[in-house]
Amino acid sequence: MNRWLVMALLAAVARLQAAPEPMPALWTAARQSADIHRFSTLFTAQCVQSYLSSEADIAESVRWCQASGVTKVYLEEYRDGYQAERQTLAQARDRFRAEGFLVSGCVTTTLLGKPSDHWSSHISCYTDRATQDHLQAVFEFAGGLFDEVMIDDFWFTDCTCSNCDSARQARLVTIGSKTYPVNGSAWADYRCELMLRLSQDRLLAAARRINPKVRLIIKYPQWYDGFQDRGYDVTRETAAFDRIWVGTEIRDYTDPHWGGVAQYEGYFLMRWLGGIGGEKCGGGWYDWLGTTERTYVEQARQTVLAGARESMLFCFGGLHRDTGPADVAALRANLPELLAVAREVRTREPVGLAAYKPPNSNPQEERSVFDFVGMLGLPLAPCHEFPTNAPAAFLSAHAMADPDLVEELAQFIQTRRPLLLTDGLARRLVGRVNLLATNVYVLAVRAQPEALLLMPPARLDGLRAPLLHALQTTFQAPNRVALYLFTHGGWVVENFNDDPVEVVLNGQPISVSARGWRCHWE
């Protein structure tokens, strides 16, 4: 072969080897839509060591994130008693930033200091002074590395040790040298005050002393009916923190370990907390545990439909084992459509029955009832304040936490707008409001919200008709088909059944595939 031709071929090969790999299409699309909705993932403290301790490992992690449409990463400083190395964190942080990613920190407060004597040894006793000191040191460390730090959803306590019990009975919370009064002697009263004061003094103030620019995010778990019992005061903590995130994990309903949670929960909780947090509400967080590919995509849909600005995919290591790889493959296939729906949802407001849950309210015998009602094809508009001006409303036993409920309900009933009450709430209101008014309807929950998923189509259609009339909508569909209405004529029908369904929306027949959705935007 001609010597000059050989040299030309070698030069061409060298140029190809030196040229950067083309960016994956999902990465490009995700970056273009990041102002509307972005996808992120977390490297736990242990994953920081396993996946980010060498240049080759970081490069491979970058490639996986780009191929998955992930444009932001969270690098965790502490989890389960392990604190990641500062140098490894800093090197990975700088490398991801150089590749065009947003990078933040994270802390999971498990196996930290004195363990709780109750739910799990992973949870801490925060009455203990040494534990408080350790906690502060962890957040000072994190604040020194990142301008934004998220707290995973173990930021609670359920300890009932003698020290905690003495403080509860004395109605005093002691944080370092400061003492704060507690308004009540119940465990929920003590824990909510304790976690709020810890957040203010040992997290927020401590991290800001190290880094005045740092912003802290509290991520609320999915078990909203028990928040206050473990110290989550969503009103005061949301006011204290810079941002809030929401656990939108829903798992597979039939999973023997993780199941029993209706898929609609991710939507309800994100919308409810979004009403409390407003612009502070950033994103939803879900994982691969107890999921199939279908359930995993449903988590993504619920998060997007709820108006989230970000989907956190927990976690990098987990998504590389068990069902994780299949879940990610399914998400990648659906990501363009999810981003398109996010763009529509973020420009609209939800329309529906105002679903009223006062903050820190007890579910009584109707735990998670909102999630199951949403599966009946009743579009809900979650709210944390009484819905005085709503076109229609749904109230459960949770509403008894409102001291002005009887007066508010009486005025609402007088307007003749449709009102759906659970039987548990109606029973508590007998003789106090006019339950016989023609615009008042009672839903027979019978202390078994999950049994609502067995309601036959004919009964469902009869239940929906007067309530949806107030929304200028008609809808006929089987159970486990959710309806989401938005301003400007937008709607989504999502089928949570394993078989296709035929529905009729505003007189128009619509086919929806098994575990699929249909979207319409005007």
C-alpha angles and dihedrals in degrees: 000000000000110000092226091051091052090051091049091051092049090050091050091051090050091052091051092049092050095047116098118251113260112261114255113256092239091054091052093047092045093052091049090053098040093107088062103034132346134191121226139173138204130233104204117220089262092047090052087064096040100043107021108040096099136041091244092051092049091049091052091048090051091052092050092050092049092048089051097049092249112153100169133048133194117211112203123222101190139019136148095358094310124114116198119234116267095224093051091048093048093047093050092044093054094043094052091047090052088055092055101262128135109236130201137165132245138198128198111196099213127131088010117148122313111011124234115255093221132047103014140342087237090071120079137231101233095185084076112097096212090053090052090052092050090048092053092050091054092053093045087054092049094045090054091060106037140034091215127040127181123205115217118229098272092087094120142083136219098174117146099179120143093263092052091045093050091050091047093052091046089050091227132126116201119199110179106305094342126093125200129191120241120220099222142006101246119111090244090055093051096043095047091051092044095051093044093052092044089051092051100042107027102031114024100031093039096050092045092053087060095039118014090194097056119120121200124211123202113207113207118212125236097252095089097162091066101041097113094045091065098037105272106137098180095191100051097032092050089052091049100047126070095230140001131217127195133223105233095173111140105165122195112310094225097043107127094223107027101024135106096074116117113232092234090069093085090058096044096048095045092050093045095050090040088061090053096043102036110181090001090070106097116166153331127259124210138161146200098254115122093358141126122204089266094051092046092055089046089058089055092048094050091050093050095044089052090061099251119168093210141026114212111204107207114236142359094209095044092050088060095060142045109002092344100099093048091046092052092048089054092048092050090053091052099038098096091053092045091053091048092052091046090056091055096043094050091060095051141060124233117252122205151090108328104246105204121206114161114217114267091012123156117236093214104195094338104078114172092357092145091061093055095043088054088057090061095072094261108133108225129205102199116215139173097206127061107277098233095165101034118128089227135357144204120206131182135185087283088078091071086082087073108091091202096047099114094053093043092050093047091055092045092051091051090060089061093228111147115269125189116199128182115240088244092060094039091054090055092050100050109135092009102078133017102268091169094066112124092240095056118093127184123214114211102226094153091197090295108097091171090062088068087079088070095058109125121239096251092057090044093053090050092049095049100045102077093036096049091044087074087057092048089244138121123198133177117183143133123261121287093037113120126206123206120189126194136183120269092040098296122150141167128197114197123191115209093180124106090234132058116266137205116220135175118222118184090341095309120115114230130187117213122190124233109288088354138118140222121212132194127187127179 
